[in-house]
Amino acid sequence: MKFSESLKKTLDFRNVYKNGTSRANRFLVLYIKKNHTERNRLGISVSKKVGNSVVRHRLTRLIRESYRLHEEEFSKGLDIVVIARVNAKGASYHNIEQALLSLAESHAIIDPVQEKELV
């Protein structure tokens, strides 16, 4: 990811949960908090309630890839934590991508998704 780093420390996650704002939909919960830097930090959390390690890692990869492909559209200087819900277990890549983008729109950290013309 060009403009982002990973959010790894438990203290950082707790800080975003406590001081950030959240929005949720059927598949994901998205927390954001300003970090006063020029880079975003992305944290992904998938509970054991969602499934076994194969399922959890698959969801983590889908979320990370969805973010990576749209990274340039996100505002800068944010700590972003994405939590996968149990309903995300059987979701396709396109469902996860759409869920992430719609939550980002509701937080107003990304421009509204526009239909891209196929050439």
CNS distance restraints for C-alpha pairs under 8 A (distance, minus, plus):
assign (resid   1 and name CA) (resid   5 and name CA) 7.27 0.50 0.50
assign (resid   1 and name CA) (resid  68 and name CA) 5.91 0.50 0.50
assign (resid   1 and name CA) (resid  71 and name CA) 7.65 0.50 0.50
assign (resid   3 and name CA) (resid  39 and name CA) 5.64 0.50 0.50
assign (resid   3 and name CA) (resid  40 and name CA) 6.56 0.50 0.50
assign (resid   3 and name CA) (resid  71 and name CA) 7.33 0.50 0.50
assign (resid   3 and name CA) (resid  72 and name CA) 7.70 0.50 0.50
assign (resid   4 and name CA) (resid  39 and name CA) 5.45 0.50 0.50
assign (resid   4 and name CA) (resid  40 and name CA) 4.66 0.50 0.50
assign (resid   4 and name CA) (resid  41 and name CA) 5.38 0.50 0.50
assign (resid   4 and name CA) (resid  42 and name CA) 6.87 0.50 0.50
assign (resid   5 and name CA) (resid  39 and name CA) 7.29 0.50 0.50
assign (resid   5 and name CA) (resid  40 and name CA) 6.37 0.50 0.50
assign (resid   5 and name CA) (resid  41 and name CA) 4.68 0.50 0.50
assign (resid   5 and name CA) (resid  42 and name CA) 6.27 0.50 0.50
assign (resid   6 and name CA) (resid  41 and name CA) 5.21 0.50 0.50
assign (resid   6 and name CA) (resid  42 and name CA) 4.96 0.50 0.50
assign (resid   6 and name CA) (resid  43 and name CA) 5.89 0.50 0.50
assign (resid   7 and name CA) (resid  12 and name CA) 6.93 0.50 0.50
assign (resid   7 and name CA) (resid  13 and name CA) 7.26 0.50 0.50
assign (resid   7 and name CA) (resid  41 and name CA) 5.36 0.50 0.50
assign (resid   7 and name CA) (resid  42 and name CA) 5.25 0.50 0.50
assign (resid   7 and name CA) (resid  43 and name CA) 4.54 0.50 0.50
assign (resid   7 and name CA) (resid  44 and name CA) 7.98 0.50 0.50
assign (resid   7 and name CA) (resid  79 and name CA) 7.63 0.50 0.50
assign (resid   7 and name CA) (resid  81 and name CA) 7.98 0.50 0.50
assign (resid   8 and name CA) (resid  12 and name CA) 7.26 0.50 0.50
assign (resid   8 and name CA) (resid  13 and name CA) 7.59 0.50 0.50
assign (resid   8 and name CA) (resid  43 and name CA) 6.67 0.50 0.50
assign (resid   9 and name CA) (resid  13 and name CA) 6.56 0.50 0.50
assign (resid  10 and name CA) (resid  14 and name CA) 6.17 0.50 0.50
assign (resid  11 and name CA) (resid  15 and name CA) 6.12 0.50 0.50
assign (resid  12 and name CA) (resid  16 and name CA) 6.39 0.50 0.50
assign (resid  13 and name CA) (resid  17 and name CA) 6.26 0.50 0.50
assign (resid  13 and name CA) (resid  43 and name CA) 7.45 0.50 0.50
assign (resid  13 and name CA) (resid  81 and name CA) 7.25 0.50 0.50
assign (resid  14 and name CA) (resid  18 and name CA) 5.98 0.50 0.50
assign (resid  15 and name CA) (resid  19 and name CA) 5.87 0.50 0.50
assign (resid  15 and name CA) (resid  20 and name CA) 7.52 0.50 0.50
assign (resid  16 and name CA) (resid  20 and name CA) 4.85 0.50 0.50
assign (resid  16 and name CA) (resid  21 and name CA) 8.00 0.50 0.50
assign (resid  16 and name CA) (resid  31 and name CA) 6.77 0.50 0.50
assign (resid  16 and name CA) (resid  32 and name CA) 6.60 0.50 0.50
assign (resid  16 and name CA) (resid  33 and name CA) 5.82 0.50 0.50
assign (resid  16 and name CA) (resid  79 and name CA) 6.97 0.50 0.50
assign (resid  16 and name CA) (resid  80 and name CA) 7.76 0.50 0.50
assign (resid  16 and name CA) (resid  81 and name CA) 7.36 0.50 0.50
assign (resid  17 and name CA) (resid  21 and name CA) 7.63 0.50 0.50
assign (resid  17 and name CA) (resid  31 and name CA) 6.73 0.50 0.50
assign (resid  19 and name CA) (resid  33 and name CA) 6.92 0.50 0.50
assign (resid  20 and name CA) (resid  31 and name CA) 6.07 0.50 0.50
assign (resid  20 and name CA) (resid  32 and name CA) 5.26 0.50 0.50
assign (resid  20 and name CA) (resid  33 and name CA) 4.50 0.50 0.50
assign (resid  20 and name CA) (resid  34 and name CA) 7.93 0.50 0.50
assign (resid  21 and name CA) (resid  31 and name CA) 5.46 0.50 0.50
assign (resid  21 and name CA) (resid  32 and name CA) 5.59 0.50 0.50
assign (resid  21 and name CA) (resid  33 and name CA) 6.72 0.50 0.50
assign (resid  22 and name CA) (resid  29 and name CA) 6.89 0.50 0.50
assign (resid  22 and name CA) (resid  30 and name CA) 5.47 0.50 0.50
assign (resid  22 and name CA) (resid  31 and name CA) 4.29 0.50 0.50
assign (resid  22 and name CA) (resid  32 and name CA) 6.57 0.50 0.50
assign (resid  23 and name CA) (resid  29 and name CA) 5.83 0.50 0.50
assign (resid  23 and name CA) (resid  30 and name CA) 5.44 0.50 0.50
assign (resid  23 and name CA) (resid  31 and name CA) 6.71 0.50 0.50
assign (resid  23 and name CA) (resid 103 and name CA) 6.41 0.50 0.50
assign (resid  23 and name CA) (resid 106 and name CA) 7.44 0.50 0.50
assign (resid  23 and name CA) (resid 107 and name CA) 7.32 0.50 0.50
assign (resid  24 and name CA) (resid  28 and name CA) 5.84 0.50 0.50
assign (resid  24 and name CA) (resid  29 and name CA) 4.19 0.50 0.50
assign (resid  24 and name CA) (resid  30 and name CA) 6.17 0.50 0.50
assign (resid  24 and name CA) (resid 103 and name CA) 6.86 0.50 0.50
assign (resid  25 and name CA) (resid  29 and name CA) 6.45 0.50 0.50
assign (resid  25 and name CA) (resid  99 and name CA) 6.97 0.50 0.50
assign (resid  25 and name CA) (resid 103 and name CA) 7.35 0.50 0.50
assign (resid  26 and name CA) (resid  85 and name CA) 7.39 0.50 0.50
assign (resid  26 and name CA) (resid  87 and name CA) 6.60 0.50 0.50
assign (resid  26 and name CA) (resid  88 and name CA) 7.64 0.50 0.50
assign (resid  26 and name CA) (resid  99 and name CA) 7.82 0.50 0.50
assign (resid  27 and name CA) (resid  84 and name CA) 6.19 0.50 0.50
assign (resid  27 and name CA) (resid  85 and name CA) 5.26 0.50 0.50
assign (resid  27 and name CA) (resid  86 and name CA) 7.31 0.50 0.50
assign (resid  27 and name CA) (resid  87 and name CA) 5.50 0.50 0.50
assign (resid  27 and name CA) (resid  88 and name CA) 4.66 0.50 0.50
assign (resid  27 and name CA) (resid  91 and name CA) 7.94 0.50 0.50
assign (resid  27 and name CA) (resid  96 and name CA) 6.98 0.50 0.50
assign (resid  27 and name CA) (resid  99 and name CA) 6.57 0.50 0.50
assign (resid  28 and name CA) (resid  82 and name CA) 6.68 0.50 0.50
assign (resid  28 and name CA) (resid  83 and name CA) 5.60 0.50 0.50
assign (resid  28 and name CA) (resid  84 and name CA) 4.74 0.50 0.50
assign (resid  28 and name CA) (resid  85 and name CA) 5.47 0.50 0.50
assign (resid  28 and name CA) (resid  88 and name CA) 7.25 0.50 0.50
assign (resid  28 and name CA) (resid  96 and name CA) 7.86 0.50 0.50
assign (resid  28 and name CA) (resid  99 and name CA) 6.66 0.50 0.50
assign (resid  28 and name CA) (resid 100 and name CA) 7.08 0.50 0.50
assign (resid  29 and name CA) (resid  82 and name CA) 5.77 0.50 0.50
assign (resid  29 and name CA) (resid  83 and name CA) 5.01 0.50 0.50
assign (resid  29 and name CA) (resid  84 and name CA) 6.55 0.50 0.50
assign (resid  29 and name CA) (resid  85 and name CA) 7.27 0.50 0.50
assign (resid  29 and name CA) (resid 103 and name CA) 7.89 0.50 0.50
assign (resid  30 and name CA) (resid  80 and name CA) 7.09 0.50 0.50
assign (resid  30 and name CA) (resid  81 and name CA) 5.84 0.50 0.50
assign (resid  30 and name CA) (resid  82 and name CA) 4.74 0.50 0.50
assign (resid  30 and name CA) (resid  83 and name CA) 6.46 0.50 0.50
assign (resid  30 and name CA) (resid 100 and name CA) 7.80 0.50 0.50
assign (resid  30 and name CA) (resid 103 and name CA) 6.57 0.50 0.50
assign (resid  30 and name CA) (resid 104 and name CA) 7.75 0.50 0.50
assign (resid  31 and name CA) (resid  80 and name CA) 5.78 0.50 0.50
assign (resid  31 and name CA) (resid  81 and name CA) 5.06 0.50 0.50
assign (resid  31 and name CA) (resid  82 and name CA) 6.49 0.50 0.50
assign (resid  32 and name CA) (resid  78 and name CA) 6.50 0.50 0.50
assign (resid  32 and name CA) (resid  79 and name CA) 5.60 0.50 0.50
assign (resid  32 and name CA) (resid  80 and name CA) 4.68 0.50 0.50
assign (resid  32 and name CA) (resid  81 and name CA) 6.45 0.50 0.50
assign (resid  33 and name CA) (resid  78 and name CA) 5.62 0.50 0.50
assign (resid  33 and name CA) (resid  79 and name CA) 5.16 0.50 0.50
assign (resid  33 and name CA) (resid  80 and name CA) 6.76 0.50 0.50
assign (resid  34 and name CA) (resid  77 and name CA) 5.84 0.50 0.50
assign (resid  34 and name CA) (resid  78 and name CA) 4.42 0.50 0.50
assign (resid  34 and name CA) (resid  79 and name CA) 5.99 0.50 0.50
assign (resid  35 and name CA) (resid  40 and name CA) 7.83 0.50 0.50
assign (resid  35 and name CA) (resid  77 and name CA) 5.46 0.50 0.50
assign (resid  35 and name CA) (resid  78 and name CA) 5.20 0.50 0.50
assign (resid  35 and name CA) (resid  79 and name CA) 5.89 0.50 0.50
assign (resid  36 and name CA) (resid  77 and name CA) 5.54 0.50 0.50
assign (resid  36 and name CA) (resid  78 and name CA) 7.46 0.50 0.50
assign (resid  37 and name CA) (resid  76 and name CA) 7.82 0.50 0.50
assign (resid  37 and name CA) (resid  77 and name CA) 4.88 0.50 0.50
assign (resid  37 and name CA) (resid  78 and name CA) 7.75 0.50 0.50
assign (resid  38 and name CA) (resid  76 and name CA) 5.83 0.50 0.50
assign (resid  38 and name CA) (resid  77 and name CA) 4.92 0.50 0.50
assign (resid  39 and name CA) (resid  76 and name CA) 5.61 0.50 0.50
assign (resid  39 and name CA) (resid  77 and name CA) 4.98 0.50 0.50
assign (resid  39 and name CA) (resid  78 and name CA) 7.00 0.50 0.50
assign (resid  40 and name CA) (resid  76 and name CA) 5.67 0.50 0.50
assign (resid  40 and name CA) (resid  77 and name CA) 5.10 0.50 0.50
assign (resid  40 and name CA) (resid  78 and name CA) 4.73 0.50 0.50
assign (resid  40 and name CA) (resid  79 and name CA) 5.70 0.50 0.50
assign (resid  40 and name CA) (resid  80 and name CA) 7.20 0.50 0.50
assign (resid  41 and name CA) (resid  78 and name CA) 6.40 0.50 0.50
assign (resid  41 and name CA) (resid  79 and name CA) 4.78 0.50 0.50
assign (resid  41 and name CA) (resid  80 and name CA) 6.03 0.50 0.50
assign (resid  42 and name CA) (resid  79 and name CA) 6.16 0.50 0.50
assign (resid  42 and name CA) (resid  80 and name CA) 4.87 0.50 0.50
assign (resid  42 and name CA) (resid  81 and name CA) 5.90 0.50 0.50
assign (resid  42 and name CA) (resid  82 and name CA) 7.74 0.50 0.50
assign (resid  43 and name CA) (resid  79 and name CA) 7.80 0.50 0.50
assign (resid  43 and name CA) (resid  80 and name CA) 6.10 0.50 0.50
assign (resid  43 and name CA) (resid  81 and name CA) 4.54 0.50 0.50
assign (resid  43 and name CA) (resid  82 and name CA) 6.24 0.50 0.50
assign (resid  44 and name CA) (resid  60 and name CA) 6.58 0.50 0.50
assign (resid  44 and name CA) (resid  63 and name CA) 7.70 0.50 0.50
assign (resid  44 and name CA) (resid  64 and name CA) 7.87 0.50 0.50
assign (resid  44 and name CA) (resid  81 and name CA) 5.68 0.50 0.50
assign (resid  44 and name CA) (resid  82 and name CA) 4.86 0.50 0.50
assign (resid  44 and name CA) (resid  83 and name CA) 5.96 0.50 0.50
assign (resid  44 and name CA) (resid  84 and name CA) 7.88 0.50 0.50
assign (resid  45 and name CA) (resid  60 and name CA) 7.70 0.50 0.50
assign (resid  45 and name CA) (resid  81 and name CA) 7.38 0.50 0.50
assign (resid  45 and name CA) (resid  82 and name CA) 6.20 0.50 0.50
assign (resid  45 and name CA) (resid  83 and name CA) 4.75 0.50 0.50
assign (resid  45 and name CA) (resid  84 and name CA) 6.47 0.50 0.50
assign (resid  46 and name CA) (resid  50 and name CA) 6.81 0.50 0.50
assign (resid  46 and name CA) (resid  56 and name CA) 5.85 0.50 0.50
assign (resid  46 and name CA) (resid  59 and name CA) 7.58 0.50 0.50
assign (resid  46 and name CA) (resid  60 and name CA) 7.14 0.50 0.50
assign (resid  46 and name CA) (resid  83 and name CA) 5.93 0.50 0.50
assign (resid  46 and name CA) (resid  84 and name CA) 5.22 0.50 0.50
assign (resid  46 and name CA) (resid  85 and name CA) 7.51 0.50 0.50
assign (resid  47 and name CA) (resid  51 and name CA) 7.70 0.50 0.50
assign (resid  47 and name CA) (resid  56 and name CA) 7.47 0.50 0.50
assign (resid  47 and name CA) (resid  84 and name CA) 7.50 0.50 0.50
assign (resid  48 and name CA) (resid  52 and name CA) 6.49 0.50 0.50
assign (resid  48 and name CA) (resid  53 and name CA) 7.78 0.50 0.50
assign (resid  48 and name CA) (resid  56 and name CA) 7.49 0.50 0.50
assign (resid  49 and name CA) (resid  86 and name CA) 6.78 0.50 0.50
assign (resid  50 and name CA) (resid  55 and name CA) 7.49 0.50 0.50
assign (resid  50 and name CA) (resid  56 and name CA) 6.84 0.50 0.50
assign (resid  50 and name CA) (resid  84 and name CA) 7.72 0.50 0.50
assign (resid  50 and name CA) (resid  85 and name CA) 6.71 0.50 0.50
assign (resid  50 and name CA) (resid  86 and name CA) 4.60 0.50 0.50
assign (resid  50 and name CA) (resid  87 and name CA) 7.88 0.50 0.50
assign (resid  50 and name CA) (resid  88 and name CA) 7.80 0.50 0.50
assign (resid  50 and name CA) (resid  89 and name CA) 6.17 0.50 0.50
assign (resid  51 and name CA) (resid  55 and name CA) 5.52 0.50 0.50
assign (resid  51 and name CA) (resid  56 and name CA) 6.15 0.50 0.50
assign (resid  51 and name CA) (resid  86 and name CA) 7.93 0.50 0.50
assign (resid  51 and name CA) (resid  89 and name CA) 7.12 0.50 0.50
assign (resid  52 and name CA) (resid  56 and name CA) 6.23 0.50 0.50
assign (resid  53 and name CA) (resid  57 and name CA) 5.95 0.50 0.50
assign (resid  54 and name CA) (resid  58 and name CA) 6.13 0.50 0.50
assign (resid  55 and name CA) (resid  59 and name CA) 6.29 0.50 0.50
assign (resid  55 and name CA) (resid  89 and name CA) 6.76 0.50 0.50
assign (resid  56 and name CA) (resid  60 and name CA) 6.21 0.50 0.50
assign (resid  57 and name CA) (resid  61 and name CA) 6.15 0.50 0.50
assign (resid  58 and name CA) (resid  62 and name CA) 6.23 0.50 0.50
assign (resid  59 and name CA) (resid  63 and name CA) 6.13 0.50 0.50
assign (resid  59 and name CA) (resid  84 and name CA) 7.43 0.50 0.50
assign (resid  59 and name CA) (resid  88 and name CA) 7.59 0.50 0.50
assign (resid  59 and name CA) (resid  89 and name CA) 7.33 0.50 0.50
assign (resid  60 and name CA) (resid  64 and name CA) 6.09 0.50 0.50
assign (resid  61 and name CA) (resid  65 and name CA) 6.00 0.50 0.50
assign (resid  62 and name CA) (resid  66 and name CA) 6.09 0.50 0.50
assign (resid  62 and name CA) (resid  93 and name CA) 5.96 0.50 0.50
assign (resid  62 and name CA) (resid  96 and name CA) 6.94 0.50 0.50
assign (resid  62 and name CA) (resid  97 and name CA) 7.78 0.50 0.50
assign (resid  63 and name CA) (resid  67 and name CA) 6.22 0.50 0.50
assign (resid  63 and name CA) (resid  82 and name CA) 7.96 0.50 0.50
assign (resid  63 and name CA) (resid  96 and name CA) 6.62 0.50 0.50
assign (resid  63 and name CA) (resid  97 and name CA) 7.09 0.50 0.50
assign (resid  63 and name CA) (resid 100 and name CA) 7.67 0.50 0.50
assign (resid  64 and name CA) (resid  68 and name CA) 6.04 0.50 0.50
assign (resid  65 and name CA) (resid  69 and name CA) 6.16 0.50 0.50
assign (resid  66 and name CA) (resid  70 and name CA) 6.56 0.50 0.50
assign (resid  66 and name CA) (resid  93 and name CA) 7.87 0.50 0.50
assign (resid  66 and name CA) (resid  96 and name CA) 7.42 0.50 0.50
assign (resid  66 and name CA) (resid  97 and name CA) 5.13 0.50 0.50
assign (resid  66 and name CA) (resid 100 and name CA) 7.48 0.50 0.50
assign (resid  67 and name CA) (resid  71 and name CA) 5.49 0.50 0.50
assign (resid  67 and name CA) (resid  97 and name CA) 7.82 0.50 0.50
assign (resid  67 and name CA) (resid 100 and name CA) 7.72 0.50 0.50
assign (resid  70 and name CA) (resid  74 and name CA) 7.11 0.50 0.50
assign (resid  73 and name CA) (resid 110 and name CA) 5.71 0.50 0.50
assign (resid  73 and name CA) (resid 111 and name CA) 6.89 0.50 0.50
assign (resid  74 and name CA) (resid 104 and name CA) 7.91 0.50 0.50
assign (resid  74 and name CA) (resid 109 and name CA) 5.70 0.50 0.50
assign (resid  74 and name CA) (resid 110 and name CA) 4.87 0.50 0.50
assign (resid  74 and name CA) (resid 111 and name CA) 7.86 0.50 0.50
assign (resid  75 and name CA) (resid 109 and name CA) 5.25 0.50 0.50
assign (resid  75 and name CA) (resid 110 and name CA) 6.32 0.50 0.50
assign (resid  84 and name CA) (resid  88 and name CA) 6.28 0.50 0.50
assign (resid  85 and name CA) (resid  89 and name CA) 7.64 0.50 0.50
assign (resid  87 and name CA) (resid  91 and name CA) 7.41 0.50 0.50
assign (resid  88 and name CA) (resid  96 and name CA) 7.41 0.50 0.50
assign (resid  91 and name CA) (resid  95 and name CA) 5.88 0.50 0.50
assign (resid  91 and name CA) (resid  96 and name CA) 6.62 0.50 0.50
assign (resid  92 and name CA) (resid  96 and name CA) 6.45 0.50 0.50
assign (resid  93 and name CA) (resid  97 and name CA) 6.07 0.50 0.50
assign (resid  94 and name CA) (resid  98 and name CA) 6.00 0.50 0.50
assign (resid  95 and name CA) (resid  99 and name CA) 6.08 0.50 0.50
assign (resid  96 and name CA) (resid 100 and name CA) 6.14 0.50 0.50
assign (resid  97 and name CA) (resid 101 and name CA) 6.20 0.50 0.50
assign (resid  98 and name CA) (resid 102 and name CA) 6.02 0.50 0.50
assign (resid  99 and name CA) (resid 103 and name CA) 6.23 0.50 0.50
assign (resid 100 and name CA) (resid 104 and name CA) 6.21 0.50 0.50
assign (resid 101 and name CA) (resid 105 and name CA) 6.17 0.50 0.50
assign (resid 101 and name CA) (resid 110 and name CA) 7.72 0.50 0.50
assign (resid 101 and name CA) (resid 113 and name CA) 7.28 0.50 0.50
assign (resid 102 and name CA) (resid 106 and name CA) 6.26 0.50 0.50
assign (resid 102 and name CA) (resid 113 and name CA) 7.85 0.50 0.50
assign (resid 103 and name CA) (resid 107 and name CA) 6.31 0.50 0.50
assign (resid 104 and name CA) (resid 108 and name CA) 6.17 0.50 0.50
assign (resid 104 and name CA) (resid 109 and name CA) 5.53 0.50 0.50
assign (resid 104 and name CA) (resid 110 and name CA) 5.67 0.50 0.50
assign (resid 105 and name CA) (resid 109 and name CA) 6.15 0.50 0.50
assign (resid 105 and name CA) (resid 110 and name CA) 5.35 0.50 0.50
assign (resid 105 and name CA) (resid 111 and name CA) 6.42 0.50 0.50
assign (resid 105 and name CA) (resid 112 and name CA) 5.81 0.50 0.50
assign (resid 105 and name CA) (resid 113 and name CA) 7.84 0.50 0.50
